[in-house]
Structure formats: C-alpha cells, structure tokens
C-alpha cells in the first residue's frame, strides 16, 4: 500500500538524516585542535550520544580517510585502554615520525585501530 511505503520511506529518510547529522557532529569534535586527541567515549560524552553510534560514525570517517590515530592510552572517562584519535590534520602531522610511520603501516594493512 502507498501509505505503508510512504511511512517506510520517511523512516529511512529520518534515519539517514540522523546518521549524517551525527557524523557531522562527531567530525566537528574530532577536528578540534587537541594535541592529545579524543577517545570515542570522550566524544560520546561530549555529544551526549551512545558510544556505539560514535564508533559507527568514526568507522565511516575512517573509511573516508578523515581519522588519524594519535596514540594508545588510558581513557579519562572509563579508565580502560583506548585509542586516541583526531580528524585535525595539523595535530596528526605534528605527531612524532614514529607515530606517523605506524599510521602508514596501519593504512597499508587496513588495520587503523
């Protein structure tokens, strides 16, 4: 029926728009000039969205080549080991040569995180 199809299309459109909006919000946080980078949980807490949603959006951004790994460390929010990431190219280029080399190796193997 036409009304069922319209309802499904509108739900799909809302989901797509929500995803795009989340992606833009995540990217805007990760583009901040923070030399330490951010954990996914820090981004989730900052934006008040689920960590799993942040992970999905970061995955999409990583596929687009917009995410840089800064370091591994302890997340200040959870206290567990985490990867600190950024989308700020200046921060990424200011990393030591060894960190940049690690990123290049990770890109070649397809294992960014």
N, C-alpha and C positions, 0 to 999 in steps of 0.2 A: 504494500500500500504506500501511497505517496506520503502520507503523514509520518509513517514509520521511517521511511527513507530520509525525510527532512530532519527528523529527530536524530537519527544516526549521523547524518552529515553535520548537524550543528554540534553534536557532542565531539565529533572528530575535530572540527574546527576549533572548538574551545580548548581541547587537549593540545592541539598543535600550537595555538597561540600561547597557552600557558607554558609549554615547553620552551618556546622561543623567548618568552619573557624571562623565564628562569635562567636560560643560557646567557642572556644579555646581562642579567644581574650578577651572575657568577663571574662572568668575564670582567665586569666593571670593578669588582672587588679584587680580583687577581691582577688587574692592571695597576693597582696602587703601587707606588714606589717603595715597597717594603723590602729591604735587603735580606731579611730573614725568610721571606716567602710566607705562605699560609698553608695550614693543613686543611683538608676537606672539612673537618669538624669545625674549625675556626670560621670557615666560610659559611657553613650551615648555621652556626650560632649567630653570626653577623646578620645574615639574611632572614633568619627565623624560618628556614625550610628544612626538610628532612635531609640527613646526611646522604641517604641513598639517592635522593634527587640530585644533590650536588655531585656525587660520584658519576651519575649518568651524564650530567652536563659536562663535567670535566673530561670524561671519556670522549664525548663528541668533539670538544675543543681540541683534545689531544690528537684526534684523527685529522683535524684540520691543521695541525702543526702550530697551534697557538699556545701550548703549555710547555713550560720549562721546569725541569726538576732543579731545585736549589740545593737540597740536602736531605738526609735522613736524620731524624732526631726524635725527641720525646714531645708529643703533642701537649701544649699547655692546658688544653681543655680536658682531655681524657686521661693523660698521664701514661699513655701507651705509645709504643713506637709508631712513627708516621712519616710520610713523605711530605716535605715542604715544597710547594710548587708556586709558580708565578706565571703571569702572562705578560709581564713587563719585560720587554726585550733589553732595556738598559740594565735592569737588575741581572738578567741572565748573562749578558755579555761582561758584567763586572765580576762574575764568578772566577775562581782560580782556573788555570788552564786544565788542571786535572779533572775538575768537575765538568768542564766543557767537553773534554775528551770522553768522559763517562757518558755524557748525553749522546755524543756522536755514535759511540758503540751501541748504546741502547736503541738508537734510531735504526741502526743497521740490522739489529736482531729483532726489532719490533717489540722489545720489552722496555717500555718507557718507565714503568713504575715497578 
